[in-house]
């Protein structure tokens, strides 16, 4: 069996192992991943949800600059295991960063965020002029 043939079963399996997604952005003790996101538009606002379990509110850094909402988090952990003849230290870093360009219709000064049950939720209210106008009757003169 030849390893150089691209249609060989071994070659794709080898490439899948070499280019595993967790290899990019770090080593075994350093992970960078992008959380799943849901975006929903309602009549009066947008709802943005990120699935980021296992974190605390203080882990998040949330900024808005020139209609770009940036959400990031980084957790550093260090463990030390001391036994009779050896000491083992392990370091772990987990991080992500997402940026969203908001539409001009969003009232950026009224954005609210909550974190509960592993879900980071944003309420992005629409500006008053972007809200649907109620129907009105026009009288003929």
Secondary structure, 3 states (H helix, E strand, C coil): CCCCCCCCHHHHHHHHHHCCHHHCCCCCCEEECCCCEEEEECCCEEEEEEECCCCCHHHEEEEEECCEEEEEEEEEEEEEEECCCCEEEEEEEEEEEEEEECCCCECHHHCEEEEECCEEEEEEEECHHHCCCCCCCCCCC
